[in-house]
Amino acid sequence: MNRSERPVRKRPAGTRVTSRASSRAAAPAKGAGKSAARRPAAPQEFTLPETITPALPAVQAFGELDMPAALLKTLDAQGVTEPFPIQAATLPNTLAGRDVLGRGRTGSGKTLAFGLALLARTAGRRAAPKAPLALVLVPTRELAQQVTDALAPYATSVQLRLATVVGGMSINKQAGTLRRGAEVLVATPGRLIDLVERGDCRLDEVSVTVLDEADQMADMGFMPQVTALMKQVEPGGQRMLFSATLDKNIDRLVRMFLTDPVVHSVDPSAGAVTTMEHHVLHVADETDKKAVAVRIAARDGRVILFVDTKRSADRFTKRLLASGVPAAALHGGRSQPQRNRTLDQFKNGQVTALVATNVAARGIHVDDLDLVVNVDPPVDHKDYLHRGGRTARAGESGSVVTLVLPEQRREMTRLMADAGIEPRTARIKSSDEELARLTGAREPSGVAVTIEVPQPAAPAEKSGTASRRRRPARRRTDAPRASHTEPVGRGRAQGEPAGRGRAQGEPTGRGRAQGESKGRGRAQGEPTGRGRAQGGSAGRSRARRGGGA
């Protein structure tokens, strides 16, 4: 993108945003060994922008803020009596319309920090169809749902309509919600781009924009979409950017879209150190690691166990169930309705061990969760902080336990240094009393349990694609039409030997099969695709090709 194409926003003279001449990149501290000197430096973070206009002072209570009485009443009804530091520092300025750059660890109270200001500044306005007035962009579906749930009672109190648009759900239903009008829109970038391109949403009336977990959006490759969306909102509107970490990608967003921002920065690792216990447990081999993880999962209480891949999540979940641990897997291979139902099972206690990939590392909030286990260590310090952020939320305490194999020790030491954390370390076997003391681990019952696996709903429509019309039935009197059912997807299935028929589709794709001796045939696709099947011996028929994927 050429710089000349970027939106021009007035910046007061003297505003500077410069890259940090990081003191961390200097020579190693005295006493550091050779290995420390060779250790790659942590990703450099830019210097926070200097605020030209002085920030308004922090408040001690919500009642000091210039907010609608309905919002104050709802805060009291929700049991929110004292503002968290990020709320006390930023709300006086965001309510006044200032841009904000906020850095703080997950669970620090930032959702209400931007949400209350967004709702207060939008209250009393009415959105036209397809034209929201305020926008919250988030990286994941789970975080979108969390933000929506957190803001819903407050939005209702000031008569604002709240809409959520994310992938994995019906785009036509979401478009219908926007056509009916919604003042506040919570969205993931990809789905919002789809709706804008279809003409189901326009952003030129958006006067308040929030980028939540901006660093994660950058890590997930959403920067082009975020930039394109930000260029469509009202040029002189208010922008708030919140991120757990700050790096060159966030620097770019700040330079492009924030004007004289108020800065509130709390080092995320500092919060993690004060409210969490961090334990690195060295295990002998993969077999012992899994045995340790099973005993931890069998503890009396809920736990999230992070693994690297979807396959690992499914396999380990099966092992836990067979051992007597009520467990479920959460990863990107599940549909959004399935993921939602799995989370509900975990929150209501039907599932006590949630085996997750990084899809759950952001945007999942479970009350009173006091333990997170990295069965597979994360690849960088940002992933570690966000995984750990599922516990010790809103000032509560919690523990993060990471299981480390011998070959992973050096990398784990580097990761912890980058995160600014000094963990407690120990060598552990599955039978050790120390493991039980640290995590509540115990021997599982050994009696296999069954957890109802959420079944997928009807397949989500492809983004931007209208529903496909059925072909009109052909008239034919010499052969009966085969019955068909379509539990998931579309397909054409087994024909009678001397005629044609349509029936059930198989799992994915389309294929064509070999014709039989005197006829033509096409093989059937699988349950989410279309296909035509094998011809019969004395005519043309459509039949099923065989098993699904």
C-alpha positions as CSV (number, residue, x, y, z in Angstrom):
1,M,0.0,0.0,0.0
2,N,1.4,3.4,-1.0
3,R,1.8,6.0,1.7
4,S,-0.1,8.4,-0.5
5,E,-3.2,6.1,-0.2
6,R,-3.3,6.2,3.6
7,P,-5.9,8.3,5.3
8,V,-4.5,11.6,6.5
9,R,-5.4,12.4,10.1
10,K,-4.3,15.7,11.7
11,R,-1.6,15.2,14.3
12,P,-0.6,18.0,16.6
13,A,2.8,19.4,15.9
14,G,5.5,17.7,17.9
15,T,3.8,14.3,18.2
16,R,6.5,11.7,17.9
17,V,6.4,7.9,17.6
18,T,9.9,6.5,17.5
19,S,11.4,3.0,17.6
20,R,12.8,2.1,21.0
21,A,16.6,2.2,21.2
22,S,16.2,-0.7,23.5
23,S,18.4,-1.0,26.4
24,R,17.6,-4.6,26.4
25,A,19.6,-5.0,23.2
26,A,22.8,-3.8,24.9
27,A,25.6,-6.1,26.1
28,P,24.6,-8.8,28.5
29,A,24.5,-8.0,32.2
30,K,27.5,-8.8,34.3
31,G,27.7,-12.4,35.2
32,A,25.7,-13.6,32.2
33,G,27.2,-16.7,30.7
34,K,28.2,-17.3,27.1
35,S,24.9,-19.0,26.5
36,A,23.0,-15.9,27.6
37,A,25.1,-13.7,25.3
38,R,24.3,-15.9,22.4
39,R,20.6,-16.0,23.2
40,P,18.5,-14.2,20.5
41,A,17.2,-10.9,21.7
42,A,13.5,-10.6,22.4
43,P,11.4,-8.9,19.7
44,Q,12.0,-5.2,20.0
45,E,9.1,-3.1,21.1
46,F,8.7,0.5,20.0
47,T,8.8,3.4,22.4
48,L,5.3,4.5,23.5
49,P,4.1,7.6,21.7
50,E,4.4,10.8,23.5
51,T,1.1,12.5,24.4
52,I,1.1,16.1,23.5
53,T,-2.2,17.0,25.2
54,P,-2.1,16.2,28.9
55,A,-4.3,13.3,29.9
56,L,-7.1,13.8,32.3
57,P,-6.4,12.4,35.8
58,A,-7.5,9.0,36.9
59,V,-10.7,8.5,38.9
60,Q,-11.3,6.6,42.1
61,A,-14.9,5.6,41.5
62,F,-17.2,5.1,38.5
63,G,-19.5,7.8,40.0
64,E,-16.9,10.4,39.2
65,L,-17.3,9.8,35.5
66,D,-19.6,11.6,33.1
67,M,-21.6,8.6,32.1
68,P,-25.3,8.0,31.5
69,A,-27.1,7.1,34.8
70,A,-28.3,3.9,33.2
71,L,-24.7,2.7,32.8
72,L,-23.8,3.5,36.4
73,K,-26.9,1.7,37.6
74,T,-26.0,-1.4,35.5
75,L,-22.5,-1.4,36.9
76,D,-23.9,-1.5,40.4
77,A,-26.3,-4.3,39.4
78,Q,-23.5,-6.3,37.9
79,G,-21.5,-6.0,41.1
80,V,-18.8,-3.8,39.5
81,T,-18.1,-1.3,42.3
82,E,-14.5,-0.2,41.8
83,P,-12.6,0.5,38.5
84,F,-9.5,-1.5,37.7
85,P,-6.4,0.6,37.0
86,I,-6.8,0.6,33.3
87,Q,-10.4,1.7,33.6
88,A,-9.7,4.4,36.1
89,A,-6.9,5.8,33.9
90,T,-8.5,5.6,30.5
91,L,-12.2,6.2,31.0
92,P,-12.0,10.0,31.8
93,N,-10.1,10.4,28.5
94,T,-12.1,8.0,26.3
95,L,-15.4,9.5,27.5
96,A,-13.9,12.9,26.3
97,G,-13.3,11.4,22.9
98,R,-9.5,11.0,23.1
99,D,-7.7,8.3,21.2
100,V,-6.2,5.7,23.5
101,L,-3.3,3.2,23.3
102,G,-3.6,0.7,26.1
103,R,-1.3,-2.1,26.9
104,G,-2.2,-4.6,29.6
105,R,-2.4,-8.4,30.2
106,T,-5.6,-10.2,29.5
107,G,-8.1,-10.1,32.4
108,S,-7.0,-6.6,33.3
109,G,-10.5,-5.1,32.8
110,K,-9.9,-3.6,29.4
111,T,-13.2,-4.7,27.9
112,L,-15.2,-2.3,30.2
113,A,-12.4,0.2,29.8
114,F,-13.3,0.6,26.1
115,G,-16.8,-0.7,26.2
116,L,-18.3,1.8,28.7
117,A,-16.8,4.7,26.7
118,L,-18.0,3.3,23.4
119,L,-21.6,2.8,24.7
120,A,-21.7,6.2,26.5
121,R,-20.6,8.1,23.4
122,T,-23.0,6.2,21.2
123,A,-26.1,6.3,23.5
124,G,-29.0,8.3,22.1
125,R,-28.1,7.7,18.4
126,R,-29.9,5.3,16.1
127,A,-28.2,3.4,13.3
128,A,-29.5,3.2,9.8
129,P,-29.8,-0.3,8.2
130,K,-26.3,-1.8,7.4
131,A,-24.5,1.2,9.0
132,P,-23.3,0.6,12.6
133,L,-22.1,3.6,14.6
134,A,-19.4,1.8,16.7
135,L,-17.1,-1.1,15.9
136,V,-15.0,-3.5,18.0
137,L,-12.6,-5.6,15.9
138,V,-11.2,-8.8,17.6
139,P,-9.0,-11.6,16.4
140,T,-11.1,-14.7,17.3
141,R,-14.7,-15.9,17.4
142,E,-14.4,-16.7,21.1
143,L,-13.2,-13.2,22.0
144,A,-16.0,-11.7,19.9
145,Q,-18.5,-13.7,22.0
146,Q,-16.8,-12.8,25.2
147,V,-16.9,-9.1,24.4
148,T,-20.5,-9.3,23.3
149,D,-21.5,-11.1,26.5
150,A,-19.7,-8.5,28.6
151,L,-21.2,-5.5,26.9
152,A,-24.8,-6.9,26.4
153,P,-26.4,-5.8,29.7
154,Y,-24.8,-2.3,29.4
155,A,-25.9,-1.9,25.8
156,T,-29.5,-2.9,26.8
157,S,-29.5,-0.3,29.6
158,V,-28.9,2.5,27.1
159,Q,-31.1,1.0,24.4
160,L,-28.3,0.2,21.9
161,R,-28.5,-2.8,19.6
162,L,-25.5,-5.1,19.7
163,A,-24.6,-7.4,16.8
164,T,-21.8,-9.9,16.4
165,V,-20.4,-11.1,13.1
166,V,-17.8,-13.9,13.0
167,G,-16.9,-16.8,10.7
168,G,-18.3,-20.2,11.1
169,M,-21.9,-19.0,11.5
170,S,-24.6,-18.2,8.9
171,I,-23.5,-15.0,7.0
172,N,-27.1,-14.5,5.8
173,K,-28.4,-14.3,9.3
174,Q,-25.7,-11.9,10.2
175,A,-26.5,-9.8,7.2
176,G,-30.2,-9.8,8.2
177,T,-29.2,-8.5,11.7
178,L,-27.3,-5.6,10.1
179,R,-30.2,-4.8,7.8
180,R,-32.4,-4.4,10.8
181,G,-29.9,-2.0,12.3
182,A,-27.3,-2.3,15.0
183,E,-25.5,0.6,16.7
184,V,-22.6,-1.5,18.0
185,L,-20.9,-4.2,15.9
186,V,-18.4,-6.7,17.3
187,A,-16.6,-8.5,14.5
188,T,-13.7,-10.6,13.3
189,P,-11.9,-9.0,10.4
190,G,-12.4,-11.7,7.8
191,R,-16.2,-12.0,8.2
192,L,-16.6,-8.2,8.3
193,I,-14.7,-7.9,5.0
194,D,-17.1,-10.5,3.5
195,L,-20.1,-8.5,4.6
196,V,-18.7,-5.2,3.4
197,E,-17.9,-6.7,0.0
198,R,-21.4,-8.2,-0.3
199,G,-22.9,-4.7,0.4
200,D,-24.4,-5.9,3.6
201,C,-22.5,-3.5,5.8
202,R,-20.8,-0.1,5.4
203,L,-18.5,1.6,7.9
204,D,-18.6,5.3,7.0
205,E,-20.9,6.1,9.9
206,V,-18.6,4.4,12.5
207,S,-17.4,7.2,14.8
208,V,-15.9,5.0,17.6
209,T,-13.5,2.1,16.6
210,V,-11.8,-0.3,19.0
211,L,-9.0,-2.8,18.1
212,D,-8.9,-5.3,20.9
213,E,-6.0,-7.8,21.1
214,A,-4.3,-6.0,18.2
215,D,-1.1,-8.0,18.6
216,Q,-3.0,-11.2,18.1
217,M,-4.6,-9.9,14.9
218,A,-1.2,-9.1,13.6
219,D,0.2,-12.5,14.6
220,M,-2.8,-14.2,12.8
221,G,-2.1,-12.3,9.5
222,F,-5.1,-9.9,9.7
223,M,-3.1,-6.7,9.3
224,P,-4.2,-6.1,5.6
225,Q,-7.9,-6.6,6.5
226,V,-7.6,-4.5,9.6
227,T,-5.9,-1.7,7.7
228,A,-8.5,-1.9,4.9
229,L,-11.4,-1.7,7.4
230,M,-9.9,1.2,9.4
231,K,-9.6,3.2,6.2
232,Q,-13.4,2.9,5.7
233,V,-14.5,4.2,9.1
234,E,-15.2,7.9,9.7
235,P,-11.9,9.7,9.2
236,G,-12.2,12.0,12.2
237,G,-13.6,9.3,14.6
238,Q,-12.2,8.1,17.9
239,R,-9.9,5.1,17.9
240,M,-8.9,2.9,20.8
241,L,-6.2,0.3,20.4
242,F,-5.6,-2.4,23.1
243,S,-2.8,-4.9,23.0
244,A,-1.0,-7.2,25.4
245,T,2.3,-6.7,23.6
246,L,3.6,-3.9,21.4
247,D,5.8,-4.5,18.4
248,K,6.5,-3.1,14.9
249,N,3.1,-4.2,13.6
250,I,1.3,-2.3,16.4
251,D,3.7,0.6,15.7
252,R,2.4,0.8,12.2
253,L,-1.3,0.9,13.3
254,V,-0.5,3.6,15.8
255,R,1.3,5.7,13.2
256,M,-1.5,5.4,10.7
257,F,-4.6,5.7,12.8
258,L,-4.1,7.2,16.3
259,T,-3.8,10.9,16.9
260,D,-2.2,12.3,20.1
261,P,-3.3,9.2,22.0
262,V,-3.5,8.9,25.8
263,V,-1.2,6.0,26.7
264,H,-1.8,3.6,29.5
265,S,0.8,0.8,29.7
266,V,1.2,-1.9,32.2
267,D,3.9,-4.5,31.4
268,P,1.9,-7.7,30.9
269,S,4.6,-9.9,32.5
270,A,4.6,-7.7,35.6
271,G,0.9,-8.5,36.2
272,A,1.5,-12.2,35.5
273,V,4.3,-12.3,38.1
274,T,2.3,-10.7,40.8
275,T,-0.9,-12.7,40.4
276,M,0.3,-16.1,39.1
277,E,2.6,-18.9,40.2
278,H,4.7,-20.2,37.3
279,H,6.1,-23.7,37.5
280,V,8.3,-25.4,34.9
281,L,8.3,-29.2,35.6
282,H,11.0,-31.2,33.9
283,V,9.9,-34.7,32.9
284,A,12.0,-37.6,31.7
285,D,10.3,-38.5,28.4
286,E,7.1,-38.2,26.4
287,T,5.6,-41.2,28.2
288,D,6.1,-39.7,31.6
289,K,4.9,-36.3,30.4
290,K,1.5,-37.8,29.3
291,A,1.2,-39.7,32.6
292,V,1.9,-36.5,34.6
293,A,-0.7,-34.6,32.4
294,V,-3.3,-37.3,33.0
295,R,-2.9,-37.2,36.8
296,I,-3.2,-33.4,36.7
297,A,-6.3,-33.5,34.5
298,A,-7.9,-35.9,37.1
299,R,-7.6,-33.2,39.9
300,D,-10.6,-32.0,41.8
301,G,-11.4,-28.9,39.8
302,R,-11.3,-27.6,36.3
303,V,-8.1,-27.2,34.2
304,I,-7.2,-26.2,30.7
305,L,-4.4,-28.3,29.1
306,F,-2.8,-26.8,26.0
307,V,-1.3,-28.9,23.2
308,D,0.2,-28.0,19.9
309,T,-2.1,-29.6,17.3
310,K,-5.7,-30.6,16.7
311,R,-4.7,-34.2,16.3
312,S,-2.9,-34.1,19.7
313,A,-5.9,-32.6,21.3
314,D,-8.3,-35.3,20.0
315,R,-5.9,-38.1,21.0
316,F,-5.2,-36.8,24.5
317,T,-8.9,-36.2,25.1
318,K,-9.7,-39.9,24.2
319,R,-7.0,-41.0,26.6
320,L,-8.4,-38.9,29.4
321,L,-12.0,-40.2,28.8
322,A,-10.7,-43.7,28.8
323,S,-9.0,-43.0,32.1
324,G,-12.1,-41.7,33.7
325,V,-11.6,-37.9,33.3
326,P,-14.5,-35.9,31.9
327,A,-12.7,-34.2,29.1
328,A,-13.4,-32.4,25.8
329,A,-11.2,-31.0,23.0
330,L,-11.4,-27.4,21.7
331,H,-9.6,-26.5,18.5
332,G,-10.1,-24.9,15.1
333,G,-11.2,-28.1,13.5
334,R,-14.6,-27.8,15.3
335,S,-17.4,-25.7,14.0
336,Q,-18.3,-22.6,15.9
337,P,-21.5,-24.1,17.3
338,Q,-19.5,-27.1,18.5
339,R,-16.9,-24.9,20.1
340,N,-19.6,-22.9,21.9
341,R,-21.3,-26.0,23.3
342,T,-18.0,-27.4,24.4
343,L,-17.2,-24.2,26.3
344,D,-20.7,-24.4,27.9
345,Q,-20.0,-27.9,29.1
346,F,-16.7,-26.8,30.6
347,K,-18.3,-23.8,32.3
348,N,-21.1,-25.8,33.8
349,G,-18.8,-28.5,35.1
350,Q,-20.0,-31.3,32.8
351,V,-16.4,-31.3,31.5
352,T,-13.6,-30.7,33.9
353,A,-10.5,-31.0,31.6
354,L,-10.5,-28.9,28.5
355,V,-7.8,-29.9,26.0
356,A,-7.1,-27.0,23.7
357,T,-4.9,-25.6,21.0
358,N,-4.0,-21.9,20.8
359,V,-7.6,-21.2,19.5
360,A,-8.5,-21.0,23.2
361,A,-5.6,-18.9,24.3
362,R,-7.5,-15.7,23.6
363,G,-11.0,-14.7,24.3
364,I,-12.1,-17.5,26.6
365,H,-13.1,-16.4,30.0
366,V,-14.1,-19.0,32.7
367,D,-14.7,-17.8,36.2
368,D,-12.7,-19.4,39.0
369,L,-10.2,-21.2,36.8
370,D,-7.0,-21.5,38.9
371,L,-4.8,-23.8,36.8
372,V,-3.5,-23.8,33.2
373,V,-1.1,-26.6,32.0
374,N,1.1,-26.4,29.0
375,V,1.4,-30.0,28.1
376,D,3.2,-28.9,24.9
377,P,5.2,-25.7,25.7
378,P,4.3,-22.6,23.5
379,V,6.6,-21.4,20.8
380,D,7.1,-17.8,22.0
381,H,6.6,-15.7,25.1
382,K,3.4,-14.0,23.8
383,D,1.7,-17.4,23.4
384,Y,2.8,-18.2,27.0
385,L,1.3,-15.0,28.4
386,H,-1.9,-15.4,26.6
387,R,-2.3,-19.1,27.5
388,G,-1.6,-18.2,31.1
389,G,-4.1,-15.4,30.9
390,R,-6.9,-17.9,31.1
391,T,-6.3,-18.0,34.8
392,A,-5.6,-15.3,37.5
393,R,-8.1,-13.0,35.8
394,A,-9.4,-9.7,37.3
395,G,-6.9,-9.8,40.1
396,E,-7.5,-13.5,41.2
397,S,-4.7,-15.9,41.7
398,G,-3.8,-18.9,39.6
399,S,-1.0,-21.2,38.5
400,V,0.6,-22.0,35.2
401,V,2.4,-25.3,34.8
402,T,4.6,-26.1,31.9
403,L,5.8,-29.7,31.2
404,V,9.3,-29.7,29.6
405,L,11.3,-32.5,28.0
406,P,15.1,-32.5,28.3
407,E,15.5,-31.3,24.7
408,Q,13.2,-28.4,25.4
409,R,14.9,-26.9,28.4
410,R,17.2,-24.4,26.7
411,E,14.3,-23.0,24.6
412,M,12.1,-22.8,27.6
413,T,14.7,-20.8,29.5
414,R,14.9,-18.3,26.7
415,L,11.1,-18.1,26.4
416,M,10.7,-17.3,30.1
417,A,13.4,-14.7,30.0
418,D,11.6,-13.0,27.1
419,A,8.4,-13.0,29.1
420,G,10.2,-11.5,32.1
421,I,9.2,-14.4,34.3
422,E,11.4,-16.4,36.8
423,P,9.5,-19.7,37.2
424,R,9.9,-22.3,39.9
425,T,11.5,-25.4,38.4
426,A,11.5,-29.0,39.6
427,R,12.1,-32.5,38.2
428,I,8.9,-34.4,38.4
429,K,7.6,-38.0,38.0
430,S,3.9,-38.9,37.7
431,S,4.0,-40.6,41.1
432,D,5.7,-37.7,43.0
433,E,4.0,-36.2,46.0
434,E,5.3,-32.8,44.9
435,L,3.1,-33.0,41.8
436,A,0.0,-33.5,43.9
437,R,1.0,-30.5,46.1
438,L,1.6,-28.1,43.2
439,T,-1.4,-29.1,41.0
440,G,-3.8,-31.3,43.0
441,A,-2.9,-34.2,40.7
442,R,-4.4,-37.6,41.6
443,E,-4.8,-41.0,40.1
444,P,-7.8,-41.1,37.7
445,S,-10.6,-43.6,38.4
446,G,-9.8,-45.8,35.4
447,V,-13.5,-46.1,34.7
448,A,-14.1,-44.8,31.2
449,V,-16.6,-41.9,30.9
450,T,-18.6,-40.6,28.0
451,I,-19.2,-37.0,27.3
452,E,-21.8,-36.1,24.7
453,V,-19.9,-34.7,21.7
454,P,-21.6,-31.6,20.3
455,Q,-22.8,-32.4,16.8
456,P,-22.3,-30.0,14.0
457,A,-25.2,-28.0,12.8
458,A,-26.1,-27.5,9.2
459,P,-23.0,-26.4,7.3
460,A,-22.3,-22.7,7.3
461,E,-22.7,-21.0,4.0
462,K,-19.6,-19.9,2.2
463,S,-18.8,-16.2,2.6
464,G,-20.4,-14.1,0.0
465,T,-22.1,-17.0,-1.8
466,A,-25.8,-17.1,-2.3
467,S,-27.7,-20.3,-1.6
468,R,-27.5,-22.7,-4.5
469,R,-30.8,-23.4,-6.2
470,R,-32.0,-26.9,-6.7
471,R,-32.4,-28.0,-10.3
472,P,-35.9,-28.6,-11.4
473,A,-36.9,-32.2,-11.4
474,R,-36.9,-33.9,-14.8
475,R,-40.0,-35.7,-15.9
476,R,-39.6,-39.4,-16.3
477,T,-42.2,-42.1,-16.2
478,D,-40.3,-45.2,-16.9
479,A,-38.4,-45.5,-13.6
480,P,-39.0,-44.5,-10.1
481,R,-37.0,-41.7,-8.4
482,A,-34.9,-43.0,-5.5
483,S,-35.6,-41.7,-2.1
484,H,-33.0,-39.4,-0.5
485,T,-32.1,-37.8,2.7
486,E,-29.5,-35.2,3.3
487,P,-28.4,-35.0,6.9
488,V,-25.3,-32.9,6.2
489,G,-24.8,-31.2,2.8
490,R,-25.9,-32.0,-0.6
491,G,-25.4,-34.9,-2.9
492,R,-26.9,-37.2,-5.5
493,A,-27.1,-40.8,-4.7
494,Q,-28.0,-44.2,-5.6
495,G,-30.1,-44.8,-8.7
496,E,-32.2,-47.8,-9.5
497,P,-30.6,-50.3,-11.9
498,A,-32.6,-49.1,-14.8
499,G,-33.3,-45.5,-14.0
500,R,-32.2,-42.4,-12.2
501,G,-32.4,-41.3,-8.6
502,R,-31.0,-38.8,-6.3
503,A,-29.9,-39.6,-2.8
504,Q,-27.6,-38.8,0.0
505,G,-24.3,-37.0,-0.4
506,E,-21.1,-38.3,1.2
507,P,-18.6,-36.2,3.2
508,T,-16.5,-33.7,1.1
509,G,-15.9,-33.1,-2.6
510,R,-17.1,-34.3,-5.9
511,G,-16.0,-37.3,-8.0
512,R,-16.9,-39.2,-11.0
513,A,-17.0,-43.0,-11.2
514,Q,-16.5,-45.5,-13.8
515,G,-19.5,-46.4,-16.0
516,E,-20.9,-49.9,-15.9
517,S,-21.1,-52.2,-18.9
518,K,-23.9,-50.6,-20.8
519,G,-24.5,-47.3,-19.2
520,R,-23.0,-44.1,-18.1
521,G,-22.6,-43.0,-14.5
522,R,-21.0,-40.4,-12.4
523,A,-19.8,-41.0,-8.9
524,Q,-21.3,-39.2,-6.0
525,G,-19.5,-36.5,-3.9
526,E,-19.4,-36.6,-0.2
527,P,-21.8,-35.1,2.4
528,T,-20.7,-31.5,2.1
529,G,-20.2,-31.6,-1.7
530,R,-22.0,-32.7,-4.8
531,G,-21.3,-35.6,-7.0
532,R,-22.9,-38.1,-9.3
533,A,-22.6,-41.8,-9.0
534,Q,-22.1,-45.0,-10.9
535,G,-24.4,-45.9,-13.7
536,G,-26.5,-49.0,-13.7
537,S,-26.1,-52.0,-16.0
538,A,-29.0,-51.4,-18.4
539,G,-29.4,-47.7,-18.4
540,R,-28.3,-44.5,-16.8
541,S,-28.6,-44.1,-13.1
542,R,-27.0,-42.0,-10.4
543,A,-25.6,-43.9,-7.4
544,R,-23.3,-43.6,-4.5
545,R,-19.6,-43.8,-4.7
546,G,-18.7,-45.2,-1.4
547,G,-17.5,-44.2,2.0
548,G,-17.0,-40.7,3.2
549,A,-14.0,-39.0,4.7
